[in-house]
């Protein structure tokens, strides 16, 4: 026979999968376990409540909970704390015994660390989001007319899978390429859409 906590956890996972994060949170209200803490934090992040996620995930003591805490801190624009949590997480990674899980967690940790580092670099250069809005409104508007380019199919050497990230002032899109020559010879054209 399953324990009540286990039943509540399964019900919360089901509700989450069915798109009812608030109901899932209510179901988890009295469940105490590392999995429940991580799920609670993940649900709060998905609801756009990063400060509440930080409050919940600060109690996490497992690898997944610490990764979610770093994500919540990043979402809450607490980048210095996120970087500290990522360092702690890197120290915990060797405790993961499954090789595939370890690779996935390492990849997620490194990606988030790059995003945090980039945000820290950009914020020190540009200031906060209000400064960035002021800077963009103070610039004179210049209308650029894009050069017409014939449509080309992407070279076979560029992986069509991509990753993207957005901050207050920039959007970053990254593609995997097979060699430095492909990267050097690639051309990017932006249009209205």
Steps between C-alpha positions, in 0.01 A plus 500: 500500500633842405547775754278808490800718408580276205138514381497881533827522308366281217178707489704825486713362214183404314342843555821669389513291182135584432575873519362576845801635690292676768312179579831312507638753749192460721543122491863535612416733789586253776734260322856509634766340279785616274291409194202700627722800576650491149157458338358786709787725388464396137126572508556843654756578229256393229240732653742793481553526876880477530525658848263240645697230315822629660337490845391138449817377329740643758400196707595258220793276570509290183669573166176569312374737767828694495484531119142629526611743772767640267237534224260675739772740615585573136133560419481730802804690365715399799789407273781512756313259728415281200870476417580398859231231489635372168846466658348298787310292245819421308644361824192277543499363145751219570245350742268415207551132425312467169726603209217630278352707784845634578553608139159666485549681832853608402373637168211686669733639767756622245232659281346684794846609619571650155168685505564635851855603407373672186231681696756613759729625224218682320357654816839638600537650155144619445355544849157371589192463280390859571839630384473288186150639429630855549799438273282358224248785523779762491645370173383662178284268293672381184303312242696220341395350172602137476673385186290258302662159512391198307375223726758231557472173678724458803828320428508140615779589744268707724287307747140623476459462876570819689498654843395855583509734793364850550586773747384862528698621200605204286382174354764230459448211259760225470531229237743213496738496204728224380816706446645850551483562124122458501473744789726753328318476164148507647291809428206616707221717360219648707166605360192657659360163605 
